[in-house]
Amino acid sequence: MSKLIYSAITSLDGYVADAAGKFDWAEPDEEVHRFLNELERPIGTYLYGRRMYEVMVAWETIATAGDQPPVVSDFARIWQAADKVVFSRTLTTVSSRRTRLERSFDPEGIERMKDEGSGDLTIGGPRLAAVAFQHGLVDELQLFVAPVVVGGGNAALPSNIRLRLNLLEERRFGEGTVFLRYNPSSTNS
């Protein structure tokens, strides 16, 4: 059975984007990017909402857009090789290969994907992840905590549920980012 993983780069105060919607402060350095690539390599399917898909679809062409560092080209190949499911009521088409568009998030459909999948699934974006957390679908939480405080913005974790987490792994990187991997042991609304 595949796992559903929520992975995010977050500020120390818990935001994936600041109040202006910017996340340039979250760009991983080469060491963090290499580690992230190894985590992403076995992923079979990415689950996105519209906004996160619009950010991530750049990886469809980034490897061919001039000279990229090897770690960036590697991630582009990993991303392109995986399936993508975009949940949106407003998008009419998707512009990447191996991508399908769904109009609504179906928890039972996600359970089937987990049961039938050959690789793990990741869910991208805190709003979509909040829905998955509410339905008890998230098997693992991976946070890259960047050494920055942004003071507000788009929260990385849902505010309407309580999660008890078991720490599975932690790692510190040279530039100050900390990786934390948890599994949720229980959720309460």
N, C-alpha and C positions, 0 to 999 in steps of 0.2 A: 504494500500500500504506500502511495506517495504521501509526502507531507505538504502542507500549505504553510509557507514561510512568509512572514511580513518582515521586510528588511528596509531600513531607512537610515539616511545620514541626517543627524539631528544636532542642533546647537545644544550647548550645555543646559540651557533653560528650556529645552524641549520643543523646538520648532524646526520644521523642514524647510520653511521659507520665512523671511522676515515680513514685517508689516507692509512693505512695498512689493511683496511677492518675489523678492530676489533670493537666490540661493547660491550666488557666486562664492560665498564664504565656505560652502560645503564641498568644493571641488577637491577630490582626494589627490594626495601627492602620489608619486610612483610606488612607494612601498605599500600604501593603503590600497591603491588600485590593483596591484598584483594580488594581494590577499583577497580582495573583492572578486577578482576574476576567478580565483580558485573556488570560492564559494558559489559563484554563478555557473561554473562550467557544467555541473550535472543537472541544471534546471531544464525541465522539459517544456514548461509553459509559463508565460508571464501573464498575469491578470491585471488589467489596467482600467481605470476610469478615463474619461476623455482627456482631462487636463494632463494626467501623467503620460498618457500615450502621446499627446502632442509634444511633450518634452522628449520622450524616449525615441520617437520615430526618427530623430536625427541619426541614430545609430545604423539606420538602414543604408546610409550612403557615406558615413563619416570615414570609413576605412579607405575609400577611394578619393577622398577630397584632399589631395596633396600628400605631403609627407607628415605622417602621424607617428608619434612615439610607439614603439612596439606594444606597450601595455594598452594603449588606446585601440590599436588595430586588433589586438587579441580580444578585447571586450566586444568590439563591433562584430567579430566573427561569432563569438559566443551568443550574442543577442540575436543575430541574424539566423542562427541555426535553430533557435527555439521557436515553438509556437507562441502566438500572442492571441489573447482574447480581450477585446475592448468592449466595456459596458458603457453604452451611451444612448440617450434618447435623442440627441441632437445631431451626431455625426451621420452623414449619409454614406460615406465610403471610408475605407482605410487605404493608406498609401504604402504599406509594407507587405512583403511576402509573408507567408505562413501566418496570416492574421485574419481573424474573423470578428465580426461585429455582432454583439448581442444587445438587445434593447433593455434587458433588465437582469439584475443579479439574482440568480436562482440558487439558493443554498443546496437544494437536493442535486442540482446539476453539478455543483462544485464537489459534493460528496462523491458523485459518480466519477468525476475526473480524478479524484484522489484514489478511488478504488481501482480504476482501470488504467491509470497513468504509468508510464514507464520511467518517468523522472519526476522529481519534485516540482511543485508549483510555487511561484512567488506572487504575492499581491502587492502592487505598487500604488502608493498614494494613501494618505491617512484617512480620507473619507470612505473610500472603498474598503480599506482594511477595517474601519470601525464597524461596517456592516458584517464583515466576516467574523470579527471578534464577538459581536452581539449574537451570532448564530453558533458560536463555539467551534468554528471551523479552523482557526489558526492553531497550528501545532508547534510553531517555533517563532520566536521574535528575535531579530538580529538588528542591533542598533550600533551605528558608528557615531559616537559622540564626539563632535568637533570641539576644539578648545576655543569657543567663541560664545558670547552672550549677545543675542539679537534684540531682546526686550519685548518681543511679541510677534505675532504673525500666525502662520498655519501650524497648529499643534501636531506633533508627530503621533501622539496617542489619543485615543478617544477619551472624552471627559465624562461620558455618561455611563461608564461601566467600571467595575472594580476588578482588577486582575491580581491574582497571586501568582508570582513568577518563581520558578526554580532556575537559579544560575547554572548554566551548563559549561560556559567558557568565557574567559575574558582575555584580552590582549591589549597591550599598550604599544603604540607606534611612536617612532622618534620625534615626530613633529607635534605630538600631544593628543592625537585622536585615540580614543579608547573603543575597542570592539567589545560588545556584550551580547552573549547569546543565551536566551532563556527558552523554557517551555512554560506555557501557562498551565498551572495546576488546577485552577478553578476560575470561573467567571461569575460575577453577580451583577445584575442590573441595578 
